[in-house]
Amino acid sequence: MSDYIIKEAILNEEKEKIRNFLSTLNLQYENDINYSLYMVDSYGNIIATISLSDYIIKCLAVSNEHEDENLESELINKLIEKLKNDNKFYYLVFSLIKYESLFKNFGFKKIASTDKTIILEYGSPSIDVVLDRLKNKIETTLDCKLDSSRVCSIVINADPFTNGHLSLVEEGIVRRYDCILVFVVSDNKGFFNEKERLSLAYVSLLPYDNVIVVPSTRYIISEMTFPNCYLDNNKSLYDKNEEWAKLDALIFRDYFMEKLNISKRFLGSEIDHYMVQYNNVLKEVLGDKVEIIDRIKLGDKPIRAKDVREHIINGNMEEVQRLVPRGSWMFYKQILERYKHLN
C-alpha cells in the first residue's frame, strides 16, 4: 500500500480519467455523482475508485490486477470518514453482489439484492424506522389499524395527477378496500415539483375518506433503486431497466407490503416500452398481489400525464381540463399560472 495514493477528483480531467477507468471494467460513471475518490499506483495510473451522489455510495471498482489487495476497504473507509466530517450519518450503497460481505463488515445492512447487485444502508433512520413512522402516520390520519384492514396501494409519479390516476384509486373504492395508499414518487426531476404533485393528488382525492396520499420515500422508484453504475455498458437498456425494476419490486414486496399489510397493488396499463417492462417485472415479483388495470380513455386515446404536460406547454388549457379531475381544477389553475411563460 505504500506506493498507492488516494486522491479526491476535483478537476474535470481527473473525473474523465475515472470515467475511462470505469469503462475498461464495463461500468459507468453516472452524471449525478458529486464526489469521487480514486487510488493511483506509483506510475500515476488509476487502480481503484469510489464515488458519491449525495448520500448514495456508488461506482466502487478495482482494476483486475489489484482485486486481491483489499483496496476496496481503504476507499470505503476514506469515504465514510468524509461523510461523517460532512455531518452525514445515513448512507446507502448500490454495489455489485460480490461486495456484500465487505460492506457488511462496515456495518451496512442489506435491503435487497438480485444475483448481480445489492442495495445496503447504514445509519438512521433505516427503512424499518421510516416505514414504522409512515404506518403510524397513516393509522393516525385514517384512524384505522392497518394490520386488521384490507389495504391496497398505487404508486404514481403524478406528473401531474390525471383522471387516469383517479380511475386506479376508484378501483380500490369499488372493491371496498378499507384503506387505499397512494404513494407519490419523491423527487423534483419532473415537470411539476414534488410539492405540487403531492398537492394535486391530495386535493383530487380529498373527497375519499379511506384514501391517503403519502410521499413514496427514498425506497420506491428513486435514485437509490434506479442507478446505472454497476450495470455493464455492454448490456442493453432493456437488461438494465429489468435489473432496476427487480430491486424496486423486491423492496416494495418485502418491506412496504409486509409492514403496511398491503394485499394488492394496482398498476395502470402502459404504452411506453420501458414502463411495460417495469409492469412485467412487478408482476413477476409480486405475483397475484399486483393487478394491471386498463387505462381509461378520452375518446379512443388513453389518458396519459405526458399528454397533459404537452397540452400545458402548448397552452391548450381546455384539453388539460378534460384530462384532470374536475374537483381539483381550480387548484390546477393556480399552479399552472407559473407555466404561462412556456406558451
C-alpha positions, 0 to 999 in steps of 0.5 A: 500500500505504500506506493498507492495514493488516494486522491479526491477528483476535483478537476474535470480531467481527473473525473474523465480519467475515472470515467475511462477507468470505469469503462475498461471494467464495463461500468459507468460513471453516472452524471449525478455523482458529486464526489469521487475518490480514486487510488493511483499506483506509483506510475500515476495510473488509476487502480481503484475508485469510489464515488458519491451522489449525495448520500448514495455510495456508488461506482466502487471498482478495482482494476483486475490486477489489484482485486486481491489487495483489499483496496476496496476497504481503504476507499470505503473507509476514506469515504465514510470518514468524509461523510461523517466530517460532512455531518452525514450519518445515513448512507446507502450503497448500490454495489455489485453482489460480490461486495456484500460481505465487505460492506457488511463488515462496515456495518451496512445492512442489506435491503435487497439484492438480485444475483448481480447487485445489492442495495445496503444502508447504514445509519438512521433512520433505516427503512424499518424506522421510516416505514414504522413512522409512515404506518403510524402516520397513516393509522393516525390520519385514517384512524384505522389499524392497518394490520386488521384492514384490507389495504391496497396501494398505487404508486404514481409519479403524478406528473401531474395527477390525471383522471387516469390516476383517479380511475386506479384509486376508484378501483380500490373504492369499488372493491371496498378496500378499507384503506387505499395508499397512494404513494407519490414518487419523491423527487423534483426531476419532473415537470411539476415539483414534488410539492405540487404533485403531492398537492394535486393528488391530495386535493383530487382525492380529498373527497375519499375518506379511506384514501391517503396520499403519502410521499413514496420515500427514498425506497420506491422508484428513486435514485437509490433503486434506479442507478446505472453504475454497476450495470455493464455498458455492454448490456442493453437498456432493456437488461438494465431497466429489468435489473432496476425494476427487480430491486424496486419490486423486491423492496416494495414486496418485502418491506412496504407490503409486509409492514403496511399489510398491503394485499394488492397493488394496482398498476395502470396499463402502459404504452411506453416500452420501458414502463411495460417492462417495469409492469412485467417485472412487478408482476413477476415479483409480486405475483397475484398481489399486483393487478394491471388495470386498463387505462381509461380513455378520452375518446379512443386515446388513453389518458396519459400525464405526458399528454397533459404536460404537452397540452400545458406547454402548448397552452391548450388549457381546455384539453388539460381540463378534460384530462384532470379531475374536475374537483381539483381544477381550480387548484390546477389553475393556480399552479399552472399560472407559473407555466404561462411563460412556456406558451 
